[in-house]
Amino acid sequence: MPDYQLPASVTVAVAAAISATVNLATSRQEGNIKLEGPEDEQEYDPFNVTTPEDVSPGEPVDGPQFWSRV
């Protein structure tokens, strides 16, 4: 076994343990996401990304033919 494999594996294991510890310690401090705001801000929906092009009719897709080519 080369001389550097044992120290490298120990370093990687310690880094993973520190990363997991920091991740667990900081995840408890995070709050829940609140999607509702004041009454005057509820009209604006930042997740409304639908455009007229998204719902306009297009050419129908033949499902079996499409999936046979995929």
Helices and strands as residue ranges (DSSP letters): H 5-27, G 39-41, H 52-55, H 63-69
